[in-house]
Amino acid sequence: IKDFRLVFILRRILKDNQPNILNTHAAKAGLIGRLASIGLPVKVIHTYHGHLLYGYFNKPISLIFTLVEIGLKKLTDGYVFVGNSVKKDLEKEVNGPDKQVTNNNLFVGSTAELQKVLKDMRNDRNPEL
């Protein structure tokens, strides 16, 4: 219940501060942040330092984590992967080729999408970008 309340608290913070980008890290924070951003004009970037898709839990629990990540994909504008193996695992299991991705802070995905995100941010709030 406390974590559920955090979604609303973070949503209020996002509305009040109107950031251009929300960068989430870790599974629970990623879930809370992405849910809080629904319908708000903030670009959501999630950073994966690892994943819980397999190797930690039994197959049914791992399947639940995979399905949650697939659902959260719709709420995510881009990803940062810390390490090539994490990137490959998540692209295979969750992301596919349609999302922009970075790996160790190097852009390796769709440059057209990155340009659009930067243009939108520039038009919305940051003319200096």
C-alpha positions in Angstrom: 0.0 0.0 0.0 2.9 2.4 0.7 4.3 1.7 -2.7 0.9 2.4 -4.3 0.8 5.7 -2.5 4.2 6.6 -3.9 2.7 6.6 -7.4 0.4 9.4 -6.4 3.1 11.3 -4.5 5.5 11.1 -7.4 2.7 12.1 -9.9 2.1 15.2 -7.8 5.8 16.0 -7.9 5.9 15.5 -11.6 2.9 17.8 -12.1 4.3 20.5 -9.9 7.9 20.5 -11.3 7.1 19.5 -15.0 10.5 17.9 -15.8 11.3 17.1 -19.4 12.7 13.6 -18.5 12.0 11.1 -15.7 14.9 8.6 -15.5 14.0 5.6 -13.4 16.3 2.8 -12.1 15.5 -0.6 -10.6 12.4 -2.7 -11.0 10.2 -1.2 -8.3 11.2 2.4 -8.9 10.7 1.8 -12.7 7.2 0.6 -12.1 6.3 3.4 -9.7 7.8 6.1 -12.0 6.3 4.8 -15.2 2.8 4.5 -13.6 3.1 8.0 -12.1 3.9 9.5 -15.5 0.8 8.2 -17.3 -0.8 11.1 -19.2 1.9 13.6 -18.3 4.1 15.4 -20.8 7.3 13.8 -19.5 9.6 11.6 -21.4 10.3 8.4 -19.5 13.7 6.7 -19.7 14.3 3.6 -17.7 17.8 2.4 -16.9 18.4 -1.3 -16.5 21.4 -2.2 -14.4 20.3 -5.9 -14.6 17.0 -7.6 -14.8 14.8 -10.1 -13.0 13.4 -11.9 -16.1 15.3 -15.1 -15.3 18.0 -16.5 -13.1 16.5 -15.2 -9.8 13.0 -16.7 -9.5 11.2 -19.8 -10.7 9.6 -19.8 -14.1 6.1 -18.6 -13.1 7.5 -15.6 -11.2 9.9 -14.8 -14.0 7.0 -14.9 -16.5 5.1 -12.4 -14.3 8.2 -10.0 -14.3 8.4 -10.4 -18.1 4.7 -9.6 -18.6 5.0 -6.6 -16.4 8.0 -5.3 -18.3 6.1 -5.8 -21.6 3.2 -3.8 -20.2 5.5 -1.0 -19.0 7.1 -0.8 -22.5 4.1 1.2 -23.6 4.9 3.8 -20.8 8.6 4.1 -21.7 10.1 6.4 -24.3 13.6 5.0 -24.1 16.0 2.8 -22.3 19.6 2.8 -20.9 21.2 -0.6 -20.5 24.3 -1.1 -18.3 26.1 -3.8 -20.2 25.7 -5.6 -23.5 24.3 -8.8 -22.0 21.5 -6.9 -20.2 20.6 -5.1 -23.4 20.5 -8.3 -25.4 18.4 -10.1 -22.8 15.9 -7.4 -22.6 15.6 -6.7 -26.3 15.0 -10.5 -26.8 12.5 -10.9 -24.0 10.8 -7.5 -23.8 11.7 -4.6 -26.0 12.2 -5.8 -29.5 13.7 -3.4 -32.1 11.0 -0.7 -31.8 12.4 1.3 -28.8 15.3 3.6 -28.8 18.0 2.3 -26.6 21.3 3.4 -25.2 24.1 1.2 -24.0 26.7 2.5 -21.6 25.4 6.0 -22.5 26.1 5.5 -26.3 23.0 5.9 -28.4 22.5 2.7 -30.5 18.8 2.9 -31.4 16.7 5.0 -33.6 18.3 8.4 -34.2 15.1 9.7 -35.7 13.3 9.0 -32.5 16.0 10.6 -30.4 15.9 13.7 -32.6 12.1 13.8 -32.2 12.4 13.6 -28.4 15.0 16.3 -28.3 12.9 18.5 -30.6 9.8 18.0 -28.5 11.7 18.8 -25.3 13.2 21.9 -27.0 9.7 23.1 -28.1 8.1 22.4 -24.8 10.4 23.9 -22.2 14.1 24.1 -23.1 14.9 26.3 -26.1 18.6 25.9 -25.3 18.6 22.2 -26.3 
